[in-house]
Amino acid sequence: MHSLLKKVKYPWIQTIKDYLKGFFIYSLVEGVYKERRCLDDQFMLGMFGKVIGFPGLFNYYYLRLFPYYVKRLGPWKRRVLRERDFFDHIRD
């Protein structure tokens, strides 16, 4: 009960904690997320490369992993096939 009152009475402390965590840790976490996205794109290319015209091998493991990754196929396909502009590359 005491912790509940503390959260209601001082929400600005949590706001300051969140701000400082974002200020000091964001650059570290951003690099990790970017690396994860790159590895995920490579894995999806290996699995669903045929969908976007990239040749690949068809094997048993593809069939085993297919049900888990089929719901991620739509967003990945839109992201990979998105038309890119010059200014998109400047940001990276």
C-alpha positions in Angstrom: 0.0 0.0 0.0 2.8 2.4 0.8 4.5 1.9 -2.6 1.1 2.6 -4.3 0.8 5.9 -2.5 4.4 6.7 -3.3 3.8 6.2 -7.0 0.7 8.5 -7.0 2.3 11.2 -4.8 5.6 11.5 -6.7 5.1 10.7 -10.4 7.7 13.3 -11.3 10.5 11.2 -9.8 9.7 8.4 -12.2 9.6 10.8 -15.0 13.0 12.1 -14.1 14.4 8.5 -13.8 13.0 7.7 -17.3 14.4 10.8 -18.8 17.9 10.2 -17.4 17.9 6.5 -18.4 17.0 7.5 -21.9 19.6 10.3 -21.9 22.5 8.0 -20.9 21.5 4.6 -22.2 19.7 5.4 -25.5 22.9 5.5 -27.7 24.0 2.1 -26.3 20.6 0.5 -26.8 20.2 2.0 -30.3 23.3 0.2 -31.6 22.1 -3.1 -30.2 18.7 -2.7 -31.8 20.3 -1.8 -35.1 22.5 -4.8 -35.1 19.6 -7.1 -34.1 17.5 -5.6 -37.0 20.4 -6.3 -39.4 20.8 -9.9 -38.3 17.0 -10.4 -38.4 16.9 -9.1 -42.0 19.6 -11.5 -43.0 17.8 -14.4 -41.4 14.5 -13.4 -43.0 16.3 -13.1 -46.4 17.5 -16.6 -46.0 14.0 -17.9 -45.3 11.9 -15.8 -47.5 14.3 -14.6 -50.2 12.2 -16.2 -52.9 9.3 -13.9 -52.1 11.3 -10.8 -53.1 13.3 -12.5 -55.9 16.4 -13.6 -54.1 17.3 -17.2 -54.9 17.7 -19.6 -52.0 17.7 -23.2 -51.1 14.6 -25.1 -50.0 15.1 -27.5 -47.2 13.6 -29.2 -44.2 14.5 -26.4 -41.7 12.7 -23.9 -43.8 9.4 -25.9 -43.4 10.0 -26.2 -39.6 10.6 -22.4 -39.1 7.9 -21.2 -41.6 4.9 -21.2 -39.1 6.8 -19.0 -36.6 8.0 -16.4 -39.1 5.0 -16.2 -41.5 3.3 -13.4 -39.5 6.5 -11.3 -39.7 6.7 -11.7 -43.5 4.4 -8.8 -44.3 6.2 -6.1 -42.3 9.6 -7.4 -43.4 8.7 -7.4 -47.0 7.4 -3.8 -46.8 10.6 -2.7 -45.1 13.0 -4.4 -47.5 11.2 -3.4 -50.7 10.5 0.1 -49.6 11.7 2.8 -52.0 14.6 4.6 -50.4 15.6 8.2 -50.8 19.0 9.8 -50.6 18.2 11.3 -47.2 17.4 7.9 -45.8 21.0 6.9 -46.2 22.4 10.1 -44.6 20.6 9.2 -41.3 22.5 5.9 -41.1 
